[in-house]
């Protein structure tokens, strides 16, 4: 904190000199440190909204409100709590504290996982009471294939192995992450 003093002198013929003093106090706030994060890379699913503040947790003890920017064009991210991307994208952040803004952080890289696809053979024909592997009737590009015995998808079929005795419908889902 620094105090500056101003002096004004007014002189007019026939009048005494009038002197006025005023003090101005200037407080200099500390510049916040550039943000650092517990990790500088994250994975998201293509086209699925995510929160930059949740993907990149700040190291403890750092002050200031974060503002996020897209590294490719330095544009400010309008809503960091709901970001949607379809390709690898880099971001950086600045911290603002007491009207002072930090330098930018290191880049935070968001990798995009391919969305899973699933194709099923619609009506395979098998013999009754013979164990089959449902995985043999599914094609998927990535992720984990899960089979269910009910439409609500609450009863998982372990390892996709079943022994049908009659025409039966099974349900599948592929998850990625």
C-alpha positions in Angstrom: 0.0 0.0 0.0 1.3 3.4 -1.0 -0.1 6.8 0.0 0.3 9.7 -2.4 -0.2 13.3 -1.4 -1.4 16.1 -3.7 -1.0 19.8 -3.0 -3.1 22.5 -4.6 -2.1 26.2 -4.2 -4.4 28.9 -5.2 -3.2 32.5 -5.3 -5.2 35.5 -6.2 -4.2 39.2 -5.8 -5.5 40.5 -2.5 -6.1 37.1 -1.0 -3.9 34.9 1.0 -2.4 31.8 -0.6 -4.8 28.9 -0.1 -3.1 25.5 0.1 -5.1 22.3 0.1 -3.7 18.8 0.6 -5.4 15.5 -0.3 -4.2 11.9 0.2 -4.8 9.1 -2.2 -4.1 5.5 -1.0 -3.1 3.0 -3.7 -3.3 -0.7 -2.7 -1.4 -3.1 -5.0 -2.9 -6.6 -5.0 -0.6 -9.6 -5.5 -0.8 -11.1 -8.9 -2.2 -14.6 -8.7 0.0 -17.5 -9.8 -0.7 -19.2 -13.1 -3.1 -22.1 -12.4 -1.7 -25.6 -12.1 -3.7 -28.8 -12.2 -3.4 -32.3 -10.8 -3.4 -33.5 -14.4 -3.0 -31.9 -17.8 -4.9 -34.4 -19.9 -8.4 -35.9 -19.9 -10.5 -38.3 -21.9 -14.1 -37.5 -23.0 -16.6 -39.1 -25.3 -17.2 -37.4 -28.7 -20.1 -35.1 -28.6 -20.8 -35.5 -24.9 -20.8 -32.4 -22.7 -18.2 -32.2 -19.9 -17.1 -29.7 -17.3 -13.6 -28.3 -17.7 -13.4 -27.5 -14.0 -14.2 -31.1 -13.1 -11.8 -32.6 -15.7 -8.9 -30.5 -14.5 -8.8 -30.1 -10.7 -6.6 -27.3 -9.4 -3.8 -28.0 -7.0 -4.8 -27.1 -3.5 -4.2 -23.7 -2.1 -4.4 -21.8 -5.4 -6.6 -18.6 -5.3 -8.7 -17.0 -7.9 -11.5 -17.6 -10.3 -10.7 -19.5 -13.4 -11.4 -18.3 -16.9 -10.8 -20.9 -19.6 -9.6 -20.3 -23.2 -9.3 -22.5 -26.3 -5.6 -22.7 -27.1 -6.0 -22.9 -30.9 -7.5 -19.4 -31.2 -7.3 -17.9 -27.6 -11.1 -17.6 -27.5 -12.7 -17.5 -24.1 -14.8 -20.6 -23.3 -18.3 -19.2 -22.7 -19.5 -22.0 -20.4 -16.7 -24.2 -19.0 -19.3 -26.3 -17.2 -20.7 -27.6 -20.4 -18.2 -28.1 -23.2 -18.8 -30.4 -26.2 -16.0 -31.4 -28.6 -15.5 -34.0 -31.3 -11.8 -33.8 -31.7 -8.7 -33.4 -29.6 -8.7 -29.9 -28.2 -6.3 -28.0 -25.9 -7.4 -25.4 -23.3 -5.6 -23.1 -20.9 -6.8 -21.1 -17.9 -6.0 -17.9 -16.2 -6.9 -17.1 -12.6 -8.4 -13.8 -11.5 -8.1 -12.6 -7.9 -8.8 -9.1 -6.5 -9.1 -7.8 -10.1 -5.6 -9.1 -11.0 -5.2 -11.8 -13.7 -2.5 -14.4 -13.7 -0.4 -15.7 -16.6 -1.9 -18.6 -18.5 -1.6 -22.2 -17.3 0.1 -25.0 -19.2 -2.2 -26.4 -21.8 -4.8 -28.9 -20.7 -5.4 -31.5 -23.5 -8.7 -33.2 -23.9 -8.6 -36.4 -26.0 -11.7 -37.7 -27.6 -12.7 -41.3 -27.4 -14.6 -42.7 -30.4 -18.2 -43.3 -29.7 -19.0 -47.0 -29.5 -21.1 -48.6 -32.3 -22.9 -51.9 -32.1 -24.4 -54.1 -34.8 -26.3 -57.3 -33.9 -27.3 -60.2 -36.1 -31.1 -59.9 -35.7 -32.2 -63.5 -35.6 -29.5 -66.1 -35.2 -30.7 -69.7 -35.4 -29.4 -72.1 -32.8 -30.4 -75.5 -31.4 -32.3 -75.7 -28.1 -30.3 -76.5 -24.9 -27.0 -75.7 -26.5 -24.9 -73.1 -24.9 -24.0 -70.2 -27.2 -21.9 -67.1 -26.8 -24.0 -64.0 -27.7 -20.7 -62.1 -28.4 -20.5 -64.2 -31.6 -23.6 -62.4 -32.8 -22.4 -58.8 -32.1 -19.9 -56.5 -33.8 -18.7 -53.4 -32.0 -15.8 -51.0 -32.6 -14.7 -50.1 -29.0 -15.7 -50.3 -25.4 -17.2 -53.1 -23.4 -20.2 -55.2 -24.6 -22.7 -56.1 -21.9 -25.6 -58.5 -22.5 -28.9 -58.5 -20.6 -31.8 -60.9 -20.3 -34.5 -58.3 -19.8 -35.5 -55.2 -21.7 -34.9 -52.9 -18.7 -31.3 -54.0 -18.8 -31.1 -54.8 -15.1 -30.2 -58.5 -15.3 -26.7 -59.0 -16.7 -25.7 -62.2 -18.6 -22.2 -63.1 -17.4 -19.7 -63.4 -20.2 -22.6 -63.4 -22.8 -23.1 -67.2 -22.4 -26.7 -68.5 -22.6 -28.5 -71.8 -23.1 -31.8 -70.9 -24.7 -34.7 -73.5 -24.8 -37.0 -71.4 -26.9 -37.1 -68.3 -28.9 -35.6 -65.6 -26.6 -34.8 -61.9 -27.0 -31.5 -60.7 -25.4 -30.5 -57.1 -25.1 -27.0 -55.6 -25.6 -25.2 -52.3 -24.7 -21.7 -51.1 -25.5 -20.1 -48.7 -23.0 -17.0 -46.7 -23.6 -15.4 -45.7 -20.3 
